[in-house]
Amino acid sequence: MNTEALLAENVEEAEPLYVVHESPVHGRGVFARRLIPAGTRIIEYTGEIVDWEECCRRTEEKGGPIGHTFFFSLNNGMLIDGGTGGNEARYINHSCEPNCEAEEDDDDRVYICSLRDIEEGEELNYNYGLIYEARHTARVKKEFACYCGAPSCTGVMLAPKKRKSRSKAAAQAPASGG
């Protein structure tokens, strides 16, 4: 390989795999600048690490619902505030049929990785699976509406509520004496 080709290859590797611009799904979006192969670690989700109390305070301060922020929950109970010190990863939109997923490593760092090959110009997305403990009323569903347009779209960015099966509920009920 000649030096000129080697330099061109290194420049291409140094350029980000993505670009941010207006999204047909919602606000800004992140789009592939070139083909991104399946299994690629695309970007780290960065921002200030905060606890739940600080997350609630910041959300209230901004006057918005908690689901419409750039907070990303970590397995250790802390959150990444992508709106404070964050990067372009905060603009990756939700989809019910995602082409990416979020992976958390042992150091509580979150990376967005491709699930399949992503074509140049295609919008990057992952399933937010937002956990909302309160009842999923029509108002809540409207607040967390999904506009991804996927054939299997659930209509919301919320994770399905977990239900106990009858057999599990019966198994967990205290045995009656006899």
C-alpha positions in Angstrom: 0.0 0.0 0.0 1.4 3.4 -0.9 1.8 6.2 1.6 -1.0 8.3 0.0 -3.5 5.4 0.3 -2.4 4.8 3.9 -3.0 8.5 4.8 -6.4 8.5 3.1 -7.4 5.3 5.1 -6.3 6.9 8.4 -8.2 10.1 7.7 -11.3 8.1 7.0 -10.9 6.2 10.3 -10.5 9.5 12.1 -13.8 10.9 10.8 -16.9 10.2 12.8 -19.2 7.4 11.5 -22.2 9.7 12.0 -23.5 13.2 11.4 -26.3 15.1 13.3 -29.0 16.9 11.5 -32.8 17.3 11.5 -34.7 14.1 11.8 -38.1 13.1 10.2 -38.8 11.2 13.4 -38.2 13.9 16.0 -36.0 17.0 16.4 -32.4 16.2 15.7 -31.2 12.8 14.7 -27.9 11.0 14.1 -27.2 9.5 10.7 -24.6 7.2 9.3 -22.0 9.0 7.2 -21.0 5.7 5.6 -21.8 2.0 5.9 -21.5 1.0 9.6 -21.0 -2.8 9.9 -23.0 -4.9 12.4 -21.3 -5.0 15.8 -19.6 -1.6 15.5 -19.2 0.5 18.7 -20.3 3.8 17.2 -20.3 6.3 20.0 -20.1 6.6 23.8 -23.1 8.2 25.5 -21.5 10.9 27.7 -22.5 13.5 30.2 -22.4 14.3 33.8 -23.1 11.4 36.2 -25.9 12.4 38.6 -28.1 10.6 41.2 -31.9 10.3 40.9 -32.6 13.3 43.2 -30.5 15.6 41.0 -32.1 14.2 37.9 -35.6 15.1 39.3 -34.4 18.5 40.4 -33.0 19.3 36.9 -36.1 18.0 35.2 -38.3 20.1 37.4 -36.0 23.1 36.8 -36.4 22.7 33.0 -40.2 22.3 33.4 -40.4 19.1 31.4 -41.5 15.6 31.9 -38.8 13.2 33.0 -39.0 11.1 29.9 -38.2 14.1 27.6 -34.6 14.7 28.8 -31.2 13.4 27.9 -30.9 11.2 31.0 -29.7 7.7 30.6 -30.1 5.2 33.5 -27.1 3.1 34.6 -27.3 -0.3 36.2 -25.7 1.1 39.4 -28.7 3.5 39.9 -26.9 6.6 38.8 -27.8 8.5 35.5 -25.9 10.1 32.7 -27.1 13.6 32.0 -26.4 13.9 28.3 -27.7 17.5 28.4 -24.8 18.5 30.6 -21.4 17.8 29.1 -22.9 15.3 26.7 -22.2 14.6 23.1 -24.0 13.8 19.8 -25.2 10.4 21.2 -28.0 12.3 23.0 -29.6 12.9 19.6 -30.1 9.3 18.7 -33.8 8.8 18.5 -36.0 5.9 19.6 -37.3 3.2 17.3 -39.5 0.1 18.0 -37.3 -1.7 15.3 -33.8 -0.4 16.3 -30.6 -0.7 14.3 -28.5 0.0 17.4 -28.5 -0.9 21.1 -27.0 0.6 24.2 -24.4 -1.5 25.9 -23.1 -0.7 29.4 -19.6 -1.9 30.4 -18.2 -2.8 33.8 -17.0 0.8 34.3 -20.6 2.2 33.9 -19.8 3.6 30.5 -22.5 3.3 27.8 -21.8 2.7 24.1 -24.2 2.7 21.2 -23.5 -0.3 19.0 -24.9 -1.4 15.7 -27.2 -4.4 15.7 -26.9 -4.8 11.9 -25.3 -3.2 9.0 -26.4 0.4 8.8 -26.4 2.1 5.3 -25.0 5.5 4.6 -27.6 8.1 5.3 -29.7 5.8 7.5 -30.8 7.3 10.9 -29.3 5.6 13.9 -31.8 4.5 16.6 -32.3 2.3 19.6 -35.3 1.2 21.7 -35.4 3.5 24.7 -37.6 1.1 26.7 -38.4 3.8 29.2 -39.5 2.4 32.5 -42.5 4.3 33.9 -43.8 2.8 37.1 -47.2 4.6 37.2 -50.2 3.4 35.3 -49.9 3.8 31.5 -52.9 6.0 31.0 -53.9 7.6 27.7 -52.3 10.9 28.9 -49.0 9.1 29.7 -49.0 7.2 26.4 -49.5 10.5 24.6 -46.7 12.2 26.5 -44.4 9.3 25.6 -45.7 8.8 22.0 -43.5 7.1 19.5 -43.2 8.4 15.9 -40.7 5.9 14.5 -43.1 4.6 11.8 -41.8 1.0 12.0 -44.3 -1.7 11.0 -44.2 -3.1 14.5 -44.4 0.3 16.3 -46.0 0.1 19.7 -47.0 3.7 19.6 -45.0 4.5 22.8 -41.4 4.7 23.9 -42.3 3.0 27.1 -41.2 -0.5 28.1 -44.1 -2.8 28.5 -45.3 -3.1 32.1 -44.3 -6.4 33.7 -47.3 -8.5 34.8 -47.3 -11.4 37.1 -48.7 -14.5 35.5 -51.5 -16.2 37.4 -49.4 -19.2 38.2 -46.5 -17.1 39.5 -49.0 -15.0 41.6 -50.5 -18.2 43.0 -47.1 -19.7 43.8 -46.1 -16.5 45.7 -49.4 -16.4 47.7 -49.0 -17.7 51.3 -50.2 -21.2 51.7 -53.4 -21.5 53.7 -53.3 -23.9 56.7 -55.4 -27.0 56.6 
